[in-house]
Amino acid sequence: MPNESEILTQLTAFSRRELPRLKTLGDYYLGRHGILRAPRDPSRPDNRLVNAFCRSITDCTVGYFMGRGVGYSASDERTGAAVARLGRENSESFVNNALARDLSVYGRAAELLWYEDVAHPRFTPLPVTTVIPVYDNTVDPRLSYAIRCFRPDGSRTSVVEVYTEREMIVYDYDGNALTFRRRAPHYFGGVPVIFYDNNRDRQGDFEPVLTLVDAYDRLESASVNDFELFADSYLAISGMGATDEEDLARIRRDRVILLDAGGQAQWLTKTVNDAYIENLKSRIAKDIYRFSNTVDMAEETLAGGTLSGVAIRYRLLNFENRVAVTEQYFRRSLRERWRRICHLLNLTGEKLDADAIRMSFVRNLPGMPEEAVDMARKLTGILSQRSVLEGLPMVEDAENEMERIEKERANAQEDEHE
């Protein structure tokens, strides 16, 4: 069990090293970019344009990765039924979608396992800015405990919850010292906080291209500022050095300019190289998607709707490779979730086997359902009916679907006999 000194060390290190980075990533996703905090020049137009590349990258990734949810099947019927029931009770598709969004933004996500009724365990996403994982120093690091620090509304002090493998310990925290409040056991058989990693480096999807996003913001803002500064041409009058404010007012009123001999009046405008600016913006935008391994879905080659699902997947190869890494880590953490839950339910007399649970991730792509159905027809008679159904993205529970098919067949036979 961690002592108070260790907990304070972890809180201090997190607030100094990790929290500023997480807040910056959250700000960029919400559109609070660095350009909004730059110094202001009151003598010039000061448009500050925010381009939502970060939100686009995250929303595209989450929709592609988790748009169709996670499919489950189990070789053990009782376990499969329990997973389906708990998924419905916890609105698992929304929970998984929130976890995937945090992974894309922050590079990490966390959820808390808890219960009011042991027979109905819950899992809820936690804000990543409030939870700290603490691992041991072994070759294969193992989660020792987790710390959750948050400030209730209207409170001057924070609450610190420490989750170990056996209990939850609660403290009050004033920023300097911890005051013990209470402790309570839990029965998940491990730390009831599940951490999800986006990749080995726990890096967000748009984190590598933040400087490019800043450059695009500055370039587009400067273009608009220059346009506003020179939106009206300047009237240049030569040979009329004695012109005063009254003369200028008369010119504007009468729309007539009386010039001395040799005088000249002409409009002064700024020449802007629009082609160069647009080419530079286009190059930066392409680099943002390129180096984040994301596909710009507004690109003409994808937006036309004429490509087959196979052709689109070839164009999405780098994007798919990145998402596949996220899937591997996500799958591992989901396994831990269900192991903890099965351990808890087995204490109530259930006989569940977490290792019997199989997960399937189906990408959210145009043409995927049609191609999956076509493949299912070709595999019928080669694979078992259950394996064929598990490969269909519209089938969430293959076991339940088989039961419904058998029931429909039985009803059809009864109708024939009648």
C-alpha positions in Angstrom: 0.0 0.0 0.0 1.4 3.4 -0.9 2.2 5.8 1.9 1.2 9.5 1.9 4.7 10.7 1.0 4.6 8.5 -2.2 1.2 9.8 -3.1 2.2 13.5 -2.7 5.3 12.8 -4.9 3.1 11.4 -7.6 0.7 14.3 -7.4 3.5 16.9 -7.6 5.2 15.1 -10.5 2.0 14.8 -12.5 1.0 18.4 -12.0 4.4 19.7 -13.2 5.2 17.3 -16.0 2.1 15.7 -17.5 -0.8 18.0 -16.7 0.4 21.0 -18.7 0.8 18.7 -21.8 -2.7 17.2 -21.4 -4.3 20.6 -20.9 -2.6 21.9 -24.1 -3.8 18.9 -26.1 -7.4 19.3 -24.8 -7.3 23.0 -25.6 -6.3 22.3 -29.2 -9.1 19.8 -29.7 -11.6 22.4 -28.3 -10.2 25.1 -30.6 -8.2 27.0 -28.1 -5.0 27.2 -30.2 -1.8 29.0 -29.3 -2.5 31.9 -31.7 -5.3 33.1 -29.4 -2.6 33.7 -26.7 -0.1 35.5 -28.9 0.8 39.2 -28.1 -1.5 41.8 -29.7 -0.5 44.8 -31.8 -3.2 47.5 -31.4 -2.0 49.4 -34.5 -2.9 46.6 -36.9 -5.9 44.4 -37.6 -5.8 41.4 -35.3 -7.9 38.5 -36.7 -6.9 35.2 -35.1 -8.3 32.3 -37.1 -8.4 28.8 -35.6 -8.4 25.9 -38.0 -10.0 22.8 -36.6 -7.4 20.3 -37.9 -7.1 18.7 -34.4 -10.8 18.1 -34.1 -10.9 16.8 -37.6 -8.1 14.3 -37.0 -9.7 13.0 -33.8 -13.3 12.8 -35.0 -12.2 11.1 -38.2 -10.1 8.6 -36.2 -12.8 7.8 -33.6 -15.5 7.4 -36.3 -13.3 5.1 -38.3 -12.1 3.1 -35.3 -15.2 2.9 -33.1 -18.0 4.0 -35.3 -19.4 0.5 -35.5 -18.5 -0.4 -31.9 -16.9 -3.6 -30.5 -18.5 -6.9 -31.3 -18.4 -9.7 -28.7 -18.7 -13.5 -28.8 -17.8 -16.1 -26.2 -17.3 -19.8 -26.3 -19.0 -20.0 -22.9 -22.7 -19.2 -23.1 -23.0 -17.8 -19.6 -20.1 -15.5 -20.1 -21.4 -14.3 -23.4 -24.8 -13.5 -21.9 -23.2 -11.6 -19.0 -21.1 -9.5 -21.4 -24.1 -8.6 -23.5 -26.2 -7.7 -20.4 -23.5 -5.5 -18.8 -22.8 -3.9 -22.2 -26.4 -2.8 -22.4 -26.6 -1.7 -18.7 -23.5 0.5 -19.1 -24.2 1.8 -22.6 -20.8 0.3 -23.6 -20.8 1.8 -27.1 -20.8 5.3 -25.7 -18.2 4.5 -23.1 -15.9 2.9 -25.7 -16.4 5.9 -27.9 -15.5 8.3 -25.1 -12.4 6.3 -24.4 -11.3 6.3 -28.0 -11.8 10.1 -28.2 -9.5 10.5 -25.1 -6.9 8.2 -26.7 -6.9 10.3 -29.9 -6.6 13.6 -28.0 -4.4 12.8 -25.1 -2.7 9.5 -26.0 -4.2 7.8 -23.0 -7.6 7.1 -21.4 -8.9 5.7 -18.2 -12.1 4.1 -16.8 -13.2 3.3 -13.3 -14.9 0.0 -12.3 -17.4 0.4 -9.5 -20.6 -0.9 -8.2 -23.6 -0.2 -5.9 -25.0 -3.7 -6.5 -22.3 -6.4 -6.9 -24.4 -8.2 -9.5 -24.4 -5.0 -11.7 -20.9 -3.7 -11.9 -20.4 -0.4 -13.7 -17.6 1.1 -15.8 -17.3 4.8 -16.4 -14.7 7.0 -18.2 -12.5 9.3 -16.1 -11.1 12.6 -17.2 -7.5 11.9 -18.0 -6.4 15.2 -16.3 -7.6 13.8 -12.9 -6.1 10.3 -12.8 -2.6 9.0 -12.4 -1.3 5.5 -13.1 1.6 4.3 -11.0 3.6 1.3 -12.3 6.2 -0.8 -10.7 9.8 -1.0 -11.9 9.8 -4.6 -13.3 10.8 -5.5 -16.8 7.2 -5.8 -17.7 5.7 -2.8 -15.8 2.6 -3.7 -13.8 0.0 -1.3 -12.5 0.6 -0.9 -8.7 -2.1 1.6 -7.9 -4.0 4.5 -9.4 -4.6 8.0 -8.0 -7.6 10.1 -8.8 -7.5 13.8 -7.8 -10.5 16.1 -8.3 -12.1 19.1 -6.7 -15.9 18.9 -6.1 -17.9 21.9 -7.1 -17.8 24.7 -4.5 -15.0 23.0 -2.4 -11.7 24.7 -1.6 -9.9 21.4 -1.2 -9.5 18.5 -3.5 -10.4 14.9 -3.0 -7.7 12.2 -3.6 -8.8 8.6 -4.1 -6.2 5.9 -4.2 -7.1 2.6 -5.7 -5.1 -0.4 -4.9 -5.7 -4.1 -5.7 -7.8 -4.5 -2.6 -9.2 -1.2 -1.4 -10.0 2.5 -2.1 -8.4 5.0 0.3 -9.8 8.6 0.4 -8.0 11.7 1.4 -8.6 15.5 1.5 -5.9 17.4 -0.2 -5.2 21.2 0.3 -2.4 21.3 -2.2 0.3 20.6 0.4 -0.8 17.8 2.7 -3.1 14.8 2.7 -5.8 14.3 5.4 -7.1 10.7 5.7 -10.8 10.4 5.4 -11.8 6.8 5.0 -11.0 3.5 3.3 -13.3 0.9 1.7 -12.5 -2.6 0.3 -13.5 -3.6 -3.2 -13.6 -7.1 -4.8 -12.4 -6.7 -8.4 -9.2 -8.8 -7.8 -7.0 -6.0 -9.1 -6.7 -2.2 -9.4 -10.3 -1.1 -10.5 -9.0 1.6 -12.8 -8.3 0.4 -16.4 -5.8 2.5 -18.4 -5.8 2.6 -22.2 -2.8 3.6 -24.3 -3.0 5.0 -27.8 0.4 3.7 -28.7 3.7 2.8 -27.1 4.6 6.4 -26.5 1.1 7.4 -25.2 1.0 10.1 -27.8 -2.1 11.8 -29.1 -3.0 11.5 -32.8 -2.5 15.2 -33.6 0.3 15.8 -31.1 3.1 15.4 -33.7 1.7 18.1 -36.0 0.9 20.9 -33.5 3.6 23.1 -34.9 2.1 22.7 -38.4 -1.3 23.6 -37.1 0.1 26.7 -35.5 1.9 27.6 -38.8 -1.4 27.3 -40.7 -3.3 29.4 -38.2 -0.6 32.1 -38.4 -0.5 32.1 -42.2 -4.3 32.3 -42.6 -4.6 35.0 -39.9 -1.9 37.1 -41.5 -3.6 36.8 -44.9 -6.9 38.0 -43.5 -5.2 40.8 -41.5 -3.4 42.0 -44.7 -6.6 42.0 -46.6 -8.4 44.0 -44.0 -5.5 46.4 -43.7 -5.6 47.1 -47.5 -9.3 46.4 -48.0 -9.7 50.1 -49.2 -7.1 51.5 -51.6 -5.2 54.6 -50.5 -5.5 57.8 -52.6 -2.0 59.1 -53.4 -1.9 62.8 -54.4 1.4 64.3 -55.6 2.1 68.0 -56.0 -0.4 69.0 -53.4 1.8 69.2 -50.2 -0.4 71.9 -48.7 -3.5 69.7 -48.6 -5.0 69.7 -45.1 -7.9 67.9 -43.4 -10.4 70.5 -44.7 -9.3 69.8 -48.2 -9.6 66.1 -47.8 -13.1 66.5 -46.3 -14.1 68.6 -49.4 -12.7 66.0 -51.7 -14.8 63.3 -50.1 -17.9 65.5 -50.1 -17.7 66.9 -53.6 -15.9 64.0 -55.2 -13.7 66.5 -57.1 -9.9 67.0 -56.8 -8.3 70.2 -58.0 -4.7 69.7 -58.8 -1.9 72.2 -59.3 0.1 72.0 -62.6 2.1 68.8 -62.6 0.1 67.3 -59.8 -1.2 63.7 -60.0 -3.8 61.6 -58.1 -3.9 57.8 -58.2 -5.0 54.8 -56.1 -2.3 53.0 -54.1 -3.0 49.2 -53.6 -1.0 46.4 -52.2 0.0 43.6 -54.6 -0.6 40.2 -52.9 0.8 37.0 -54.3 -2.4 34.9 -53.8 -1.1 31.9 -55.6 2.0 31.6 -53.4 -0.1 31.9 -50.2 -2.6 29.3 -51.4 0.1 26.9 -52.4 1.8 27.3 -49.0 -1.5 26.7 -47.1 -2.2 23.7 -49.3 1.2 22.2 -48.6 0.9 22.7 -44.8 -2.6 21.2 -44.8 -1.4 18.1 -46.7 1.6 17.8 -44.3 -0.7 17.9 -41.3 -2.7 15.0 -42.6 0.4 13.2 -43.9 2.4 13.3 -40.7 -0.5 12.5 -38.5 -1.2 9.5 -40.7 -4.8 10.6 -41.3 -6.7 10.9 -44.5 -8.4 14.1 -45.4 -12.0 12.9 -46.1 -12.8 16.1 -48.0 -10.1 15.3 -50.6 -11.5 15.0 -54.1 -10.2 11.4 -54.6 -12.3 10.2 -51.6 -15.3 12.6 -51.7 -16.5 11.6 -55.1 -18.1 8.4 -53.9 -16.9 6.4 -56.9 -14.2 4.3 -55.2 -14.9 0.7 -54.1 -14.3 -0.3 -50.5 -11.1 -2.1 -51.5 -9.7 1.0 -53.3 -10.5 3.2 -50.3 -8.7 0.8 -48.0 -5.6 1.0 -50.1 -5.7 4.8 -49.9 -6.2 4.5 -46.1 -3.2 2.1 -45.6 -1.2 4.4 -43.4 -4.3 5.5 -41.5 -5.2 1.9 -41.0 -1.8 1.0 -39.7 -2.0 3.7 -37.0 -5.5 2.7 -36.0 -4.4 -1.0 -35.9 -1.8 -0.1 -33.2 -4.5 1.6 -31.2 -6.7 -1.4 -31.6 -4.1 -3.7 -30.2 -3.7 -1.6 -27.0 -7.4 -1.1 -26.7 -8.1 -4.8 -27.0 -5.6 -5.5 -24.2 -7.2 -3.0 -21.8 -10.7 -4.3 -22.7 -9.5 -7.8 -21.7 -8.5 -6.4 -18.3 -11.9 -4.8 -17.9 -13.7 -8.0 -18.4 -11.3 -10.0 -16.2 -11.9 -7.6 -13.3 -15.7 -7.8 -13.8 -15.8 -11.6 -14.2 -13.7 -11.9 -11.0 -16.3 -9.8 -9.1 -19.3 -11.7 -10.5 -17.7 -15.1 -9.8 -17.7 -14.1 -6.1 -21.5 -14.0 -6.3 -21.7 -17.6 -7.6 -21.4 -17.0 -11.3 -19.1 -19.1 -13.3 -17.7 -16.8 -15.9 -14.6 -17.2 -18.0 -13.0 -13.9 -19.2 -10.7 -15.8 -21.5 -13.7 -17.2 -23.4 -14.5 -13.6 -24.6 -13.6 -12.8 -28.1 -13.7 -9.2 -29.5 -14.1 -8.0 -33.0 -13.4 -4.5 -34.3 -15.0 -3.5 -37.6 -13.9 -0.3 -39.4 -16.5 2.2 -40.3 -16.0 2.4 -44.1 -18.3 2.9 -47.1 -19.1 -0.4 -48.7 -18.1 -2.5 -45.7 -21.6 -4.0 -45.0 -22.1 -5.0 -48.6 -18.7 -6.6 -49.0 -19.1 -8.4 -45.6 -22.4 -9.9 -46.7 -20.9 -11.0 -50.0 -18.0 -12.6 -48.2 -20.4 -14.3 -45.8 -22.2 -15.9 -48.7 -19.0 -17.2 -50.1 -17.9 -18.7 -46.7 -21.2 -20.4 -46.0 -20.6 -24.1 -46.0 -16.9 -23.6 -45.5 -16.9 -22.1 -42.0 -19.4 -22.7 -39.2 -22.5 -20.5 -39.1 -21.3 -18.8 -36.0 -18.0 -17.8 -37.5 -19.8 -16.4 -40.6 -22.2 -14.4 -38.4 -19.3 -13.0 -36.3 -17.8 -11.5 -39.4 -20.8 -9.4 -40.2 -20.6 -5.8 -38.8 -24.4 -5.6 -38.3 -24.4 -8.7 -36.0 -23.6 -7.7 -32.4 -24.2 -11.0 -30.8 -23.7 -14.1 -33.0 -25.0 -16.5 -30.3 -28.3 -14.5 -30.0 -28.6 -14.3 -33.8 -28.2 -18.1 -34.2 -31.0 -18.6 -31.7 -33.2 -16.2 -33.6 -32.5 -18.0 -36.9 -33.4 -21.4 -35.3 -36.5 -19.9 -33.8 -37.6 -18.5 -37.2 -37.0 -21.9 -38.9 -39.0 -23.7 -36.3 -41.9 -21.3 -36.7 -41.7 -21.6 -40.4 -41.9 -25.4 -40.2 -44.9 -25.2 -37.8 -46.7 -23.0 -40.3 -46.0 -25.5 -43.1 -47.5 -28.3 -41.1 -50.6 -26.3 -40.4 
